[in-house]
C-alpha cells in the first residue's frame, strides 16, 4: 500500500481508462463510469504523493488530472454558440466549474514547479518535459484566475526554457513529445496546427 510507484501506475491506469484514446492518440468517447475512474485516479495519485511527496511527476500528474477536467469544460464552453440568457447562464456556470478545477490544480503545479525549478540546467528530458508542462499549466491557470503578473512571469520562463531547449546539447537520447504519460491537454497544446 505504501509503494508510490505502484500507486502512481494505478492512478495512470485509472486516468487512461477514464480518458481513452484511439491508435492515433486522439480522444474517444469516455466510458459511462469515467467520473468514478477519475475519482479512483485522484485517490491513487494522492496516495503516491503521500508516499513520495518530492516526486514531481506524481504531483504534476494530479494537477494535470484537474487541469484536463478544466480543458473539457473549456471545450463545452466553446460549444455554446448562442447568446440567449439561458446560454449565457450555462456558459457562466461552466466557467465557474472550470475555475474551480484550475484552482484544484494550482497547488500541485506550484509544487511541481518548486521541485523542478532548482534543477533547470541539470535535468533529464523527462524532467524537462514535466517542467515545461508545469509552466504551460501555471501560465494558463494564472491567466484564468486573473493573476496577469504571475502569468507574464511564467510566460517569460517558458520563453527562457524554449531558448534553453533549442540551444542546450542534451547528452542523452532525446524523446519526441508527446510522452506516453503526458496528459491529454498538453498533447493537444503541442500538436495544434
ABEGO torsion letter per residue (X at the ends): XABAAAAAAAAAAAAAAABBBBAAGBBBBBBAAAAAAAAAAAAAAAAAAAABAABAAAAAAAAAAAAAAAAAAAAAAAABABABAAAAAAAAAAAAAAAAAAAAAAAAAAAAAAAAAAABGBBBAAAAAAAAAAAAAAAAAAAAAGBAAAAAAAAAAAAAAAAAAAABBBABBBBBOBBAABBAAAAAAAABX
